[in-house]
Amino acid sequence: MAARRAGARGRGGAAGLESLAREIAACRACPRLTAWREEVARVKRRAYADEAYWGRPVPGFGEAGAPLYLLGLAPGAHGANRTGRMFTGDGSGDFLHAALHRAGLASSPVSRSRDDGLALSGAFVSNAARCVPPGNRPEPAELEACAGFLRRELALVAPRAVLALGAIAWAAALDALQAAGHPLPRPRPRFAHGAELVLPGAFALVASYHVSRQNTQTGRLTPAMFDAVLRRAVALAGLRAG
C-alpha cells in the first residue's frame, strides 16, 4: 500500500522542531538515565566497537507537519542510543521501517544511520522516553520528565493520528491529550492491540503492540498484524492508498 496525503497540509513547525531537537539532545534532567546512556556509549557492543555512539537523548524524526505520528517507548541501547535517530540500527527499527516502506511512508525499508538518506513522508517517529533506560524500563518520574518534550513535539507536528506502540506509549499519549485539555472517557481507555480513541478536536489514537524483538520474534506481533493497524492509523490521519 502506498500512502499519500488526502489534501494539502502545511509544513509549519520545522524551525520549532529543530530548536526542540537541540534542547532534547542537551537534556541531563534524569541522573539515572544520563549515567546509563553514557555507560552504554562508553562500553559499546563488540559489533560496534569502532563506532562513536550518540549517547544522548534522542529527538523525534520525520516530516514536520506529518499527519501521522508514531510513538514508541524509548531508544534502543545499541540502536537509537548508538545512531542518534529514532528506531534506527536495531531489530525494532528494521521491523518498523519495513512496514512504513510498505505503506509508502518511508523512502527505504531499512534504517541504519542518521546519514543513510532515509526520509519519511507523512510520518513522524518518536518515543515517550528520550534516553535508553536500564532494562528498557523508564521510571514514572523519568517519563514525566520527558512528558513536556512529548507535548511540545505533538503541538509542533500537529498530527491527525497517533499510533502508540505499546502500553507505555498509549498511556503517554492519553496524558498528552488530557494535558491539552481533552477530557478522557471514564474509565480511562485501556491499552489493547487495535484499540482506538477518537475525540472531537484532538488527534485520533490507535494502539499496537510494540515492534520490539520480544514481540516480533515470538509471533505476538506479525507484519500482517502491524500492517493492518498501520492502515487504520493511516486512514485516521487522512492519508490514502495510492
WORAPE-V599051 format. One record per residue. N is the residue number from 0. SS is DSSP state (alpha for helix, beta for strand, coil for the rest). PHI is phi in radians with two decimals (NA if undefined). BURIAL is I if it has 16 or more other C-alpha atoms within 10 Angstrom, else O. Layout:
# WORAPE-V599051
[[N	SS	PHI	BURIAL] [N	SS	PHI	BURIAL]]
This chain:
# WORAPE-V599051
[[0	coil	NA	O] [1	coil	-1.63	O] [2	beta	-1.98	I] [3	beta	-2.47	I] [4	beta	-1.22	I] [5	coil	-1.67	O] [6	coil	1.94	O] [7	coil	-1.26	O] [8	coil	-2.60	O] [9	coil	-1.28	O] [10	coil	-1.88	O] [11	coil	-1.05	O] [12	coil	1.80	I] [13	alpha	-1.08	O] [14	alpha	-1.14	O] [15	alpha	-1.12	O] [16	alpha	-1.17	I] [17	alpha	-1.12	O] [18	alpha	-1.15	O] [19	alpha	-1.11	I] [20	alpha	-1.05	I] [21	alpha	-1.14	O] [22	alpha	-1.16	O] [23	alpha	-1.07	I] [24	alpha	-1.10	I] [25	coil	-1.65	O] [26	coil	-1.23	O] [27	coil	-2.36	O] [28	coil	-1.23	O] [29	coil	-1.96	O] [30	alpha	-1.00	O] [31	alpha	-1.11	O] [32	alpha	-1.23	I] [33	alpha	-1.04	I] [34	alpha	-1.13	O] [35	alpha	-1.24	I] [36	alpha	-1.09	I] [37	alpha	-1.29	I] [38	alpha	-1.16	O] [39	alpha	-1.06	I] [40	alpha	-1.20	I] [41	alpha	-1.41	O] [42	alpha	-1.30	O] [43	coil	1.15	I] [44	coil	-1.65	O] [45	alpha	-0.95	O] [46	alpha	-1.11	O] [47	alpha	-2.06	O] [48	coil	-1.05	O] [49	coil	-1.60	O] [50	coil	-1.64	O] [51	coil	-1.55	O] [52	coil	-1.28	I] [53	coil	-1.11	I] [54	coil	1.09	I] [55	coil	-2.34	I] [56	coil	-1.05	I] [57	coil	-1.91	I] [58	coil	-1.26	I] [59	coil	-1.19	I] [60	beta	-2.50	I] [61	beta	2.56	I] [62	coil	-1.56	I] [63	coil	-1.10	I] [64	coil	1.35	I] [65	coil	-1.14	I] [66	coil	-1.19	I] [67	beta	-2.04	I] [68	beta	-2.12	I] [69	beta	-1.83	I] [70	beta	-2.10	I] [71	beta	-1.82	I] [72	coil	-1.61	I] [73	coil	-2.80	I] [74	coil	-1.07	I] [75	coil	-1.31	I] [76	coil	-1.00	I] [77	coil	-2.01	I] [78	coil	-1.82	I] [79	alpha	-1.12	I] [80	alpha	-1.16	I] [81	alpha	-1.56	I] [82	alpha	-1.56	I] [83	coil	1.45	I] [84	coil	-2.34	I] [85	coil	-0.95	I] [86	coil	0.87	I] [87	coil	-2.29	I] [88	coil	1.64	I] [89	coil	-2.58	I] [90	alpha	-1.12	I] [91	alpha	-1.08	I] [92	alpha	-1.14	I] [93	alpha	-1.04	I] [94	alpha	-1.13	I] [95	alpha	-1.14	I] [96	alpha	-1.27	I] [97	alpha	-1.08	I] [98	alpha	-1.19	I] [99	alpha	-1.10	I] [100	alpha	-1.17	I] [101	alpha	-1.05	I] [102	coil	-1.48	I] [103	coil	1.40	I] [104	coil	-1.78	I] [105	beta	-2.28	I] [106	coil	-1.30	I] [107	coil	-2.51	I] [108	coil	-1.44	I] [109	coil	-2.14	I] [110	coil	-2.33	I] [111	coil	-1.89	I] [112	coil	-2.71	I] [113	coil	-1.10	O] [114	coil	-1.93	O] [115	coil	-1.50	O] [116	coil	1.50	O] [117	coil	-1.07	I] [118	coil	-2.30	O] [119	beta	-1.76	I] [120	coil	-2.20	I] [121	coil	1.42	I] [122	beta	-2.39	I] [123	beta	-2.41	I] [124	beta	-2.07	I] [125	beta	-2.65	I] [126	beta	-2.41	I] [127	coil	-1.18	I] [128	coil	-1.90	I] [129	coil	-1.70	I] [130	coil	-2.05	I] [131	coil	-1.17	I] [132	coil	-1.71	I] [133	alpha	-1.00	O] [134	alpha	1.15	O] [135	alpha	1.03	O] [136	coil	-2.24	O] [137	coil	-1.20	I] [138	coil	-1.41	O] [139	alpha	-0.94	O] [140	alpha	-1.16	O] [141	alpha	-1.25	I] [142	alpha	-1.12	I] [143	alpha	-1.15	I] [144	alpha	-1.11	I] [145	alpha	-1.53	I] [146	alpha	-1.06	I] [147	alpha	-1.12	O] [148	alpha	-1.07	I] [149	alpha	-1.09	I] [150	alpha	-1.07	I] [151	alpha	-1.19	O] [152	alpha	-1.13	I] [153	alpha	-1.08	I] [154	alpha	-1.14	I] [155	alpha	-1.31	I] [156	alpha	-1.29	I] [157	coil	0.93	I] [158	coil	-1.26	I] [159	coil	-1.55	I] [160	beta	-2.53	I] [161	beta	-2.13	I] [162	beta	-1.82	I] [163	beta	-1.58	I] [164	beta	-1.71	I] [165	coil	1.76	I] [166	alpha	-1.17	I] [167	alpha	-1.19	I] [168	alpha	-1.13	I] [169	alpha	-1.03	I] [170	alpha	-1.10	I] [171	alpha	-1.14	I] [172	alpha	-1.19	I] [173	alpha	-1.08	I] [174	alpha	-1.07	I] [175	alpha	-1.15	I] [176	alpha	-1.07	I] [177	alpha	-1.12	O] [178	alpha	-1.13	O] [179	coil	-1.47	O] [180	coil	1.63	O] [181	coil	-1.75	O] [182	coil	-1.07	O] [183	coil	-1.59	O] [184	coil	-1.08	O] [185	coil	-2.07	O] [186	coil	-1.17	O] [187	coil	-1.00	O] [188	coil	-0.99	O] [189	coil	-1.64	O] [190	coil	-1.21	I] [191	coil	-2.81	O] [192	coil	-1.04	I] [193	coil	1.56	I] [194	coil	-1.10	O] [195	beta	-2.37	I] [196	beta	-2.48	I] [197	coil	-2.15	O] [198	coil	-2.01	O] [199	coil	-1.04	O] [200	coil	1.33	O] [201	coil	-2.22	I] [202	coil	-1.18	I] [203	beta	-1.32	I] [204	beta	-2.06	I] [205	beta	-2.22	I] [206	beta	-1.98	I] [207	beta	-2.44	I] [208	coil	-0.99	I] [209	coil	-1.15	I] [210	coil	-1.52	I] [211	coil	-1.16	I] [212	alpha	-1.08	I] [213	alpha	-1.01	O] [214	alpha	-1.59	O] [215	alpha	-1.36	I] [216	coil	-1.50	O] [217	coil	-1.71	O] [218	coil	1.50	O] [219	coil	-1.11	O] [220	coil	-2.21	I] [221	coil	-1.78	O] [222	alpha	-0.96	O] [223	alpha	-1.11	O] [224	alpha	-1.09	O] [225	alpha	-1.23	I] [226	alpha	-1.01	I] [227	alpha	-1.15	O] [228	alpha	-1.26	I] [229	alpha	-1.15	I] [230	alpha	-1.03	I] [231	alpha	-1.13	I] [232	alpha	-1.11	I] [233	alpha	-1.03	I] [234	alpha	-1.12	I] [235	alpha	-1.17	I] [236	coil	-1.39	I] [237	coil	1.49	I] [238	beta	-1.58	I] [239	beta	-2.50	I] [240	beta	-1.12	O] [241	coil	-1.93	O]]
